[in-house]
Amino acid sequence: MTDRLPRMLLHLEGAVVAAASIALYFHFGYPWWLLVLLALAPDLSMLGYIAGPTVGRAAYDVAHTYLAPVALAAIGVFADSDVAVQVGLIWTAHIGIDRAIGYGLKYRTGFKDTHLQRV
């Protein structure tokens, strides 16, 4: 059980981040259709694999960390830009859902090897 605790906590953390992002999105009255339209947009980063596994892994990992979407949402709050907040929340929700179901950052050993588990 203790060996699985860190991974279980990371899955739970992803679920909480996703739920909070989606709750905030609807709390602010943002349109549901934009959430649906952009929900899978971060997965377009997989197109980087066309250029090879090194570029693909880097593109995927950059698009699937919380750094950019949280910064974007925060900038949107301070700049009073609803679009930035919306995109940041949708992007953060996407990553949270990925983490909750076990998709993590990619290792060099292969696309299915992630920091959470082998998918």
MARBA-3410 file (N, C-alpha, C, O; in Angstrom, 1 decimal):
119
0.8,-1.2,0.0,0.0,0.0,0.0,0.9,1.3,0.0,0.6,2.2,-0.8 ~ 1.9,1.3,0.8,2.7,2.5,0.9,3.5,2.8,-0.4,3.8,3.9,-0.7 ~ 3.8,1.7,-1.2,4.4,1.9,-2.4,3.5,2.6,-3.4,4.0,3.3,-4.3 ~ 2.2,2.4,-3.3,1.3,3.0,-4.2,0.7,4.3,-3.8,0.1,5.0,-4.6 ~ 1.0,4.7,-2.6,0.5,6.0,-2.0,0.9,7.2,-2.8,0.0,8.0,-3.2
2.2,7.4,-3.2,2.5,8.6,-4.0,1.7,8.7,-5.3,1.2,9.7,-5.7 ~ 1.6,7.6,-6.0,0.9,7.6,-7.3,-0.6,7.8,-7.1,-1.2,8.6,-7.8 ~ -1.1,7.2,-6.0,-2.5,7.4,-5.7,-2.8,8.9,-5.4,-3.8,9.5,-5.8 ~ -1.9,9.5,-4.6,-2.0,10.9,-4.3,-1.9,11.8,-5.5,-2.7,12.8,-5.6 ~ -1.1,11.5,-6.5,-0.9,12.2,-7.7,-2.2,12.1,-8.6,-2.6,13.1,-9.2
-2.8,10.9,-8.6,-4.1,10.8,-9.3,-5.2,11.6,-8.6,-5.9,12.3,-9.3 ~ -5.2,11.5,-7.3,-6.2,12.3,-6.6,-6.0,13.8,-6.8,-7.0,14.6,-6.9 ~ -4.7,14.2,-6.7,-4.4,15.6,-6.9,-4.9,16.1,-8.3,-5.5,17.2,-8.4 ~ -4.7,15.3,-9.3,-5.2,15.6,-10.7,-6.7,15.8,-10.7,-7.2,16.7,-11.3 ~ -7.4,14.9,-10.0,-8.9,15.0,-10.0,-9.3,16.2,-9.3,-10.3,16.9,-9.8
-8.7,16.6,-8.2,-9.0,17.8,-7.5,-8.7,19.1,-8.3,-9.6,20.0,-8.4 ~ -7.6,19.1,-9.0,-7.3,20.2,-9.9,-8.3,20.3,-11.0,-8.7,21.5,-11.3 ~ -8.6,19.2,-11.6,-9.6,19.3,-12.7,-11.0,19.8,-12.2,-11.6,20.6,-12.8 ~ -11.4,19.2,-11.1,-12.7,19.6,-10.5,-12.7,21.1,-10.1,-13.7,21.8,-10.4 ~ -11.6,21.6,-9.5,-11.6,23.0,-9.2,-11.6,23.9,-10.4,-12.2,24.9,-10.4
-10.8,23.5,-11.4,-10.7,24.3,-12.6,-12.1,24.4,-13.3,-12.5,25.5,-13.8 ~ -12.8,23.3,-13.4,-14.1,23.2,-14.0,-15.1,24.0,-13.2,-15.9,24.7,-13.8 ~ -15.0,23.9,-11.9,-15.9,24.6,-11.0,-15.7,26.1,-11.2,-16.7,26.9,-11.3 ~ -14.5,26.5,-11.2,-14.2,28.0,-11.4,-14.7,28.5,-12.7,-15.2,29.5,-12.9 ~ -14.5,27.6,-13.8,-14.9,28.0,-15.1,-16.4,28.3,-15.2,-16.8,29.3,-15.7
-17.2,27.4,-14.6,-18.6,27.6,-14.6,-19.1,28.7,-13.6,-20.1,29.4,-13.8 ~ -18.3,28.8,-12.5,-18.6,29.8,-11.5,-18.6,31.2,-12.1,-19.4,32.1,-11.8 ~ -17.6,31.4,-13.0,-17.4,32.7,-13.7,-18.3,32.9,-14.9,-18.3,33.9,-15.5 ~ -19.1,31.9,-15.1,-20.1,32.0,-16.2,-19.6,31.8,-17.6,-20.2,32.3,-18.6 ~ -18.5,31.2,-17.8,-17.9,31.0,-19.1,-18.7,30.0,-19.9,-19.3,29.1,-19.3
-18.7,30.1,-21.2,-19.5,29.2,-22.0,-19.0,27.7,-22.0,-17.9,27.4,-22.2 ~ -20.0,26.9,-21.9,-19.7,25.4,-21.9,-19.1,25.0,-23.2,-18.3,24.1,-23.3 ~ -19.6,25.6,-24.3,-19.2,25.1,-25.7,-17.7,25.4,-25.9,-17.0,24.6,-26.6 ~ -17.1,26.4,-25.3,-15.7,26.7,-25.4,-14.9,25.6,-24.6,-13.8,25.1,-25.1 ~ -15.4,25.2,-23.5,-14.8,24.1,-22.7,-14.8,22.8,-23.6,-13.7,22.1,-23.6
-15.9,22.5,-24.2,-16.0,21.3,-25.0,-15.0,21.4,-26.2,-14.3,20.5,-26.5 ~ -15.0,22.6,-26.8,-14.2,22.8,-28.0,-12.7,22.7,-27.8,-12.0,22.1,-28.6 ~ -12.3,23.2,-26.6,-10.8,23.2,-26.3,-10.3,22.1,-25.4,-9.1,22.1,-25.1 ~ -11.2,21.3,-24.9,-10.9,20.3,-23.9,-9.7,19.4,-24.3,-8.9,19.1,-23.4 ~ -9.6,19.1,-25.5,-8.5,18.2,-26.0,-7.4,18.9,-26.7,-6.5,18.3,-27.2
-7.5,20.2,-26.8,-6.4,21.0,-27.5,-5.0,20.7,-27.1,-4.1,20.6,-27.9 ~ -4.7,20.5,-25.8,-3.3,20.3,-25.4,-2.8,19.0,-26.0,-1.6,18.8,-26.1 ~ -3.7,18.1,-26.4,-3.2,16.8,-27.0,-2.7,17.0,-28.4,-2.1,16.1,-29.0 ~ -2.9,18.2,-29.0,-2.3,18.5,-30.3,-0.8,18.5,-30.2,-0.1,18.4,-31.2 ~ -0.3,18.6,-29.0,1.2,18.6,-28.8,1.8,17.3,-29.2,3.0,17.2,-29.4
1.0,16.2,-29.3,1.5,14.9,-29.7,1.9,15.0,-31.2,2.7,14.1,-31.6 ~ 1.5,16.0,-31.9,2.0,16.1,-33.3,3.5,16.3,-33.3,4.1,16.1,-34.4 ~ 4.1,16.7,-32.2,5.5,16.8,-32.1,6.2,15.5,-32.4,7.4,15.5,-32.8 ~ 5.5,14.4,-32.2,6.1,13.1,-32.4,6.4,12.9,-33.9,7.2,12.0,-34.3 ~ 5.8,13.7,-34.8,6.1,13.6,-36.2,7.6,14.0,-36.5,8.2,13.4,-37.4
8.1,14.9,-35.6,9.5,15.3,-35.7,10.4,14.3,-35.0,11.7,14.5,-35.0 ~ 9.9,13.3,-34.4,10.7,12.3,-33.7,10.4,12.3,-32.2,9.7,13.1,-31.7 ~ 10.8,11.2,-31.5,10.5,11.0,-30.1,11.0,12.1,-29.2,10.4,12.4,-28.2 ~ 12.2,12.6,-29.4,12.7,13.6,-28.5,11.9,14.9,-28.6,11.5,15.5,-27.6 ~ 11.6,15.4,-29.8,10.8,16.6,-30.0,9.4,16.3,-29.5,8.8,17.2,-28.8
8.9,15.2,-29.8,7.5,14.8,-29.4,7.3,14.8,-27.9,6.4,15.4,-27.3 ~ 8.3,14.1,-27.2,8.2,14.1,-25.8,8.3,15.5,-25.1,7.6,15.8,-24.2 ~ 9.2,16.3,-25.7,9.4,17.6,-25.1,8.1,18.5,-25.3,7.6,19.1,-24.4 ~ 7.5,18.4,-26.5,6.3,19.1,-26.8,5.2,18.7,-26.0,4.4,19.5,-25.4 ~ 5.0,17.4,-25.8,3.9,16.8,-25.0,4.1,17.2,-23.5,3.2,17.7,-22.9
5.3,17.1,-23.0,5.6,17.4,-21.6,5.4,18.9,-21.3,4.8,19.3,-20.3 ~ 5.8,19.8,-22.2,5.6,21.2,-22.0,4.1,21.6,-22.0,3.7,22.4,-21.2 ~ 3.4,20.9,-22.9,1.9,21.2,-22.9,1.2,20.5,-21.8,0.0,20.8,-21.6 ~ 1.8,19.6,-21.1,1.1,18.9,-20.0,1.7,19.1,-18.6,1.6,18.2,-17.8 ~ 2.3,20.3,-18.4,2.6,20.7,-17.1,1.7,21.9,-16.7,1.2,22.5,-17.6
1.6,22.1,-15.4,0.7,23.2,-15.0,1.4,24.6,-15.1,0.7,25.6,-14.9 ~ 2.6,24.7,-15.5,3.3,25.9,-15.6,2.6,27.0,-16.4,2.3,28.0,-16.0 ~ 2.5,26.7,-17.7,1.9,27.6,-18.6,0.4,28.0,-18.4,0.1,29.1,-18.4 ~ -0.4,26.9,-18.2,-1.8,27.3,-18.0,-2.1,28.1,-16.7,-3.0,28.9,-16.7 ~ -1.4,27.8,-15.6,-1.6,28.5,-14.4,-1.1,29.9,-14.5,-1.7,30.9,-14.1
0.1,30.1,-15.2,0.6,31.4,-15.5,-0.4,32.2,-16.4,-0.6,33.4,-16.1 ~ -0.9,31.6,-17.4,-1.8,32.2,-18.3,-3.1,32.7,-17.6,-3.5,33.8,-17.7 ~ -3.6,31.8,-16.7,-4.8,32.2,-16.0,-4.6,33.3,-15.0,-5.4,34.2,-14.9 ~ -3.4,33.3,-14.3,-3.1,34.3,-13.4,-2.9,35.7,-14.1,-3.3,36.7,-13.7 ~ -2.2,35.6,-15.2,-2.0,36.9,-16.0,-3.4,37.4,-16.5,-3.6,38.6,-16.5
-4.3,36.4,-16.9,-5.6,36.8,-17.3,-6.4,37.5,-16.1,-7.1,38.5,-16.4 ~ -6.2,37.0,-14.9,-6.8,37.7,-13.8,-6.3,39.1,-13.6,-7.1,40.0,-13.4 ~ -5.0,39.2,-13.6,-4.4,40.6,-13.3,-4.6,41.5,-14.5,-4.7,42.7,-14.3 ~ -4.7,41.0,-15.7,-4.9,41.8,-16.9,-6.4,42.0,-17.2,-6.7,42.6,-18.2 ~ -7.2,41.4,-16.4,-8.7,41.4,-16.7,-9.0,40.9,-18.1,-9.9,41.5,-18.8
-8.4,39.8,-18.4,-8.7,39.1,-19.7,-9.4,37.8,-19.5,-8.8,36.8,-19.1 ~ -10.7,37.8,-19.8,-11.5,36.6,-19.6,-11.0,35.5,-20.5,-11.0,34.3,-20.1 ~ -10.5,35.8,-21.7,-10.1,34.7,-22.6,-8.9,34.0,-22.0,-8.8,32.8,-22.1 ~ -7.9,34.7,-21.5,-6.8,34.1,-20.9,-7.2,33.2,-19.7,-6.6,32.1,-19.5 ~ -8.1,33.7,-18.9,-8.5,32.9,-17.7,-9.3,31.6,-18.2,-9.0,30.6,-17.7
-10.1,31.8,-19.2,-10.9,30.6,-19.8,-9.9,29.6,-20.3,-10.0,28.4,-20.0 ~ -9.0,30.0,-21.1,-8.0,29.0,-21.7,-7.2,28.4,-20.7,-6.9,27.2,-20.7 ~ -6.7,29.2,-19.7,-5.9,28.7,-18.6,-6.7,27.6,-17.8,-6.1,26.6,-17.4 ~ -7.9,27.9,-17.5,-8.7,27.0,-16.7,-9.0,25.7,-17.5,-9.0,24.6,-16.9 ~ -9.3,25.8,-18.8,-9.6,24.6,-19.6,-8.3,23.8,-19.7,-8.4,22.6,-19.6
-7.2,24.4,-19.9,-5.9,23.7,-20.1,-5.6,23.0,-18.8,-5.1,21.9,-18.8 ~ -5.8,23.7,-17.6,-5.5,23.1,-16.3,-6.4,21.9,-16.1,-6.0,20.9,-15.5 ~ -7.7,22.1,-16.4,-8.6,21.0,-16.3,-8.2,19.8,-17.1,-8.3,18.6,-16.6 ~ -7.7,20.0,-18.3,-7.3,18.9,-19.2,-6.1,18.1,-18.5,-6.1,16.9,-18.4 ~ -5.2,18.9,-18.0,-4.0,18.2,-17.4,-4.5,17.5,-16.1,-4.0,16.3,-15.9
-5.3,18.0,-15.3,-5.8,17.4,-14.1,-6.6,16.1,-14.5,-6.4,15.1,-13.8 ~ -7.4,16.1,-15.5,-8.1,14.9,-15.9,-7.1,13.8,-16.4,-7.2,12.7,-16.0 ~ -6.1,14.3,-17.2,-5.0,13.3,-17.6,-4.4,12.7,-16.4,-4.2,11.5,-16.3 ~ -4.0,13.5,-15.4,-3.3,13.0,-14.2,-4.3,12.0,-13.4,-3.8,11.0,-12.9 ~ -5.5,12.4,-13.3,-6.5,11.6,-12.6,-6.6,10.2,-13.2,-6.8,9.2,-12.5
-6.6,10.1,-14.5,-6.7,8.8,-15.2,-5.4,8.1,-15.5,-5.4,7.0,-16.0 ~ -4.3,8.7,-15.1,-3.0,8.0,-15.2,-2.1,8.5,-16.3,-1.0,7.9,-16.4 ~ -2.4,9.5,-17.0,-1.5,10.0,-18.1,-0.6,11.0,-17.5,-1.1,12.0,-16.9 ~ 0.7,10.7,-17.6,1.6,11.7,-17.0,2.7,12.1,-18.0,2.5,11.9,-19.2 ~ 3.7,12.8,-17.5,4.8,13.3,-18.4,5.5,12.1,-18.9,5.7,11.0,-18.2
6.0,12.2,-20.1,6.6,11.1,-20.8,8.1,10.9,-20.5,8.9,11.9,-20.3 ~ 8.5,9.7,-20.4,10.0,9.4,-20.3,10.6,9.0,-21.6,9.9,8.7,-22.6 ~ 11.9,9.1,-21.7,12.6,8.8,-22.9,12.4,7.3,-23.4,12.5,7.1,-24.6 ~ 12.0,6.4,-22.5,11.9,5.0,-22.8,10.7,4.7,-23.7,10.7,3.6,-24.3 ~ 9.8,5.6,-23.8,8.6,5.4,-24.7,7.4,6.2,-24.3,7.3,6.6,-23.2
6.5,6.4,-25.3,5.3,7.2,-25.1,4.5,6.6,-23.9,3.8,7.4,-23.2 ~ 4.4,5.4,-23.7,3.6,4.8,-22.7,4.2,4.8,-21.3,3.5,4.6,-20.3 ~ 5.5,5.2,-21.2,6.2,5.3,-19.9,6.0,6.7,-19.4,6.6,7.6,-19.9 ~ 5.3,6.9,-18.3,5.0,8.2,-17.7,5.5,8.2,-16.3,5.8,7.2,-15.7 ~ 5.5,9.4,-15.7,5.9,9.6,-14.3,4.8,9.0,-13.4,5.1,8.9,-12.2
3.7,8.7,-13.9,2.6,8.1,-13.0,2.6,6.6,-13.1,2.4,5.9,-12.1 ~ 2.7,6.1,-14.3,2.6,4.6,-14.5,2.8,4.4,-16.0,3.1,5.3,-16.8 ~ 2.8,3.1,-16.4,2.9,2.7,-17.8,1.5,2.6,-18.3,0.7,1.9,-17.7 ~ 1.1,3.4,-19.3,-0.2,3.4,-19.8,-0.3,2.6,-21.1,-1.4,2.5,-21.7
END
